Amino acid sequence: MLIKSVNGKTPSIPEDCYVAENATIVGDVSFGTSCSVWFNAVIRGDVNFIKIGNKVNIQDGAIIHCTYKKHPTIIGNNVSIGHNAIVHGCTIHDNVLIGMGAIIMDNCVIESNSIVAAGAVITQNTIVGSGSIWAGVPAKKVKDIDQSDFAGEIERISNNYVMYSSWFKEEE
């Protein structure tokens, strides 16, 4: 793994987090507990800060960045960021699933208990309302989520990634 300071800012990663050996984390990045950063993921807090909550999994090839002098990136708790997703200068609240290959642009807000579908592009300044699914290019709301099923599913995914990361920690 590459953990690198930039402009006097060093990533803060609790010991219980897992970071794959070829992931890159740079600059003003702070993690909560029980997070995982998977293979080839890049988290670059060089031009603004990135704050990541508890039980967040950043899957293979995902890129998280921010916007110089404008937008930090803030990610809540129990968030899954799918393989090859791009999250840039935005806010993601708790219990959110960002699908594989999705793109979240500057100054967007993804409210709690929501899903951004695989391949969706959430364009600049968009607010994804709580309890909704957005899909397409550009993304639009496609339906509301049945909250009775959803909360357990997001928790299951978050817990699974904590379990998966434990397998890799055992091998170290």
Backbone torsions as a table, in degrees:
resi	resn	phi	psi	omega
1	MET	NA	150.4	175.2
2	LEU	-111.4	111.4	174.6
3	ILE	-112.4	115.2	-169.8
4	LYS	-131.8	136.0	173.2
5	SER	-81.7	147.3	175.9
6	VAL	-141.8	131.6	178.8
7	ASN	50.7	40.6	177.3
8	GLY	77.4	4.9	179.8
9	LYS	-106.9	128.9	-178.2
10	THR	-119.7	136.2	177.8
11	PRO	-56.6	143.8	177.1
12	SER	-113.3	112.0	-174.0
13	ILE	-129.0	112.3	177.9
14	PRO	-59.1	152.7	-177.4
15	GLU	-61.5	-26.9	-177.8
16	ASP	-82.6	1.6	175.6
17	CYS	-84.9	152.7	175.7
18	TYR	-110.3	131.6	175.2
19	VAL	-127.6	119.6	-179.9
20	ALA	-61.5	151.9	-173.5
21	GLU	-64.7	-18.9	177.2
22	ASN	-113.3	18.5	172.0
23	ALA	-80.4	156.2	179.7
24	THR	-125.8	127.6	177.2
25	ILE	-131.2	122.9	-170.3
26	VAL	-131.0	135.0	166.5
27	GLY	79.2	-141.1	-170.5
28	ASP	-82.9	74.8	-177.9
29	VAL	-124.6	129.1	175.7
30	SER	-127.6	138.6	-179.0
31	PHE	-112.5	149.7	165.2
32	GLY	-82.8	-163.8	-176.8
33	THR	-87.3	159.6	172.3
34	SER	58.3	35.3	177.4
35	CYS	-93.0	163.2	173.1
36	SER	-140.8	140.9	178.4
37	VAL	-124.8	117.8	-169.2
38	TRP	-96.0	-179.5	-170.4
39	PHE	-55.9	132.4	177.7
40	ASN	65.3	11.7	174.8
41	ALA	-73.9	147.9	178.7
42	VAL	-128.5	126.6	176.5
43	ILE	-124.3	109.5	-168.6
44	ARG	-118.1	96.9	176.9
45	GLY	-97.2	54.4	-177.2
46	ASP	-93.6	-28.4	-175.7
47	VAL	-111.1	-6.0	176.6
48	ASN	-168.7	-178.9	-177.5
49	PHE	-94.9	156.8	174.7
50	ILE	-127.6	124.5	179.2
51	LYS	-119.2	124.9	-175.9
52	ILE	-120.0	130.3	-177.1
53	GLY	-76.6	-158.8	-178.8
54	ASN	-87.8	148.9	176.7
55	LYS	52.3	48.2	175.3
56	VAL	-102.9	133.2	174.0
57	ASN	-115.5	127.9	-179.2
58	ILE	-112.9	104.4	-166.7
59	GLN	-81.7	174.1	-171.9
60	ASP	-49.4	129.0	173.6
61	GLY	77.1	0.5	179.6
62	ALA	-68.7	150.4	177.7
63	ILE	-125.2	128.2	176.1
64	ILE	-123.3	125.0	-178.9
65	HIS	-140.5	-175.1	-178.3
66	CYS	-143.9	-179.1	-175.3
67	THR	-115.3	129.1	-177.1
68	TYR	-56.6	123.7	175.7
69	LYS	58.8	13.0	-178.8
70	LYS	-128.8	-62.7	-168.9
71	HIS	-130.8	115.8	169.2
72	PRO	-73.5	176.3	171.4
73	THR	-117.3	125.4	-178.2
74	ILE	-124.8	124.9	-177.7
75	ILE	-122.0	128.4	-177.6
76	GLY	-76.5	-157.0	-177.8
77	ASN	-93.6	152.8	177.5
78	ASN	55.1	50.5	179.2
79	VAL	-112.3	134.6	174.0
80	SER	-112.0	123.4	177.8
81	ILE	-110.2	110.6	-171.4
82	GLY	-66.1	165.7	179.1
83	HIS	-50.8	133.3	175.8
84	ASN	60.7	18.8	174.8
85	ALA	-75.2	156.0	174.5
86	ILE	-121.8	123.9	-179.7
87	VAL	-122.0	117.9	-169.0
88	HIS	-135.6	114.3	170.9
89	GLY	55.3	48.2	-174.3
90	CYS	-140.2	178.2	176.9
91	THR	-122.2	128.8	176.5
92	ILE	-120.1	121.2	-178.3
93	HIS	-79.8	-169.5	-176.0
94	ASP	-72.6	153.8	172.0
95	ASN	56.7	57.3	-178.3
96	VAL	-124.9	143.7	173.0
97	LEU	-115.0	119.7	174.0
98	ILE	-102.3	115.5	-173.6
99	GLY	-69.0	165.3	179.7
100	MET	-57.6	132.6	176.3
101	GLY	71.7	6.3	178.2
102	ALA	-71.4	155.8	177.7
103	ILE	-127.4	126.4	176.5
104	ILE	-114.8	115.7	-173.2
105	MET	-88.0	179.1	-176.8
106	ASP	-56.3	141.5	172.9
107	ASN	60.9	25.3	173.0
108	CYS	-88.6	155.9	173.8
109	VAL	-128.0	124.4	174.7
110	ILE	-106.9	107.3	-175.7
111	GLU	-75.1	165.2	-174.4
112	SER	-57.2	152.6	173.4
113	ASN	60.9	42.8	-177.9
114	SER	-126.5	163.6	176.5
115	ILE	-128.8	132.5	168.1
116	VAL	-106.0	117.1	-172.9
117	ALA	-66.0	158.4	176.1
118	ALA	-54.3	134.5	176.8
119	GLY	76.7	-2.0	-179.3
120	ALA	-70.3	150.3	174.8
121	VAL	-121.0	110.4	176.7
122	ILE	-89.7	108.4	-173.3
123	THR	-75.9	160.6	-174.8
124	GLN	-46.5	137.9	175.2
125	ASN	70.4	13.1	-179.3
126	THR	-82.1	141.9	172.8
127	ILE	-111.4	119.2	175.9
128	VAL	-93.7	113.0	-175.4
129	GLY	-67.2	153.2	179.8
130	SER	-57.8	138.5	174.4
131	GLY	75.2	29.1	-178.1
132	SER	-128.3	161.5	173.1
133	ILE	-115.0	130.3	177.2
134	TRP	-118.4	140.9	-179.1
135	ALA	-149.0	161.3	173.5
136	GLY	101.9	177.5	-180.0
137	VAL	-134.6	109.2	-10.3
138	PRO	-67.7	155.6	-175.9
139	ALA	-70.6	145.5	175.4
140	LYS	-136.7	158.8	176.6
141	LYS	-66.9	129.6	178.4
142	VAL	-107.4	-27.3	175.5
143	LYS	-173.3	167.5	172.7
144	ASP	-88.0	154.3	-179.1
145	ILE	-96.1	137.7	170.9
146	ASP	-71.9	104.4	-172.7
147	GLN	-64.1	-25.0	-179.7
148	SER	-65.5	-33.0	178.0
149	ASP	-87.3	-32.8	-169.0
150	PHE	-68.5	-47.4	-174.5
151	ALA	-56.1	-44.9	179.1
152	GLY	-65.2	-36.3	-179.4
153	GLU	-67.3	-44.5	178.8
154	ILE	-64.7	-42.0	177.3
155	GLU	-62.0	-40.0	178.8
156	ARG	-61.3	-45.3	-179.8
157	ILE	-63.6	-46.8	179.1
158	SER	-58.4	-46.4	179.2
159	ASN	-64.5	-37.6	177.8
160	ASN	-61.0	-42.1	-179.1
161	TYR	-68.8	-31.0	172.3
162	VAL	-63.4	-43.1	178.3
163	MET	-64.0	-47.7	-179.6
164	TYR	-57.1	-44.2	-178.1
165	SER	-63.6	-31.7	179.1
166	SER	-63.6	-32.3	177.7
167	TRP	-61.3	-41.1	-177.9
168	PHE	-74.7	-34.7	177.3
169	LYS	-64.1	-35.3	179.2
170	GLU	-62.6	-29.5	-176.7
171	GLU	-82.7	-13.9	-176.0
172	GLU	-71.5	NA	NA
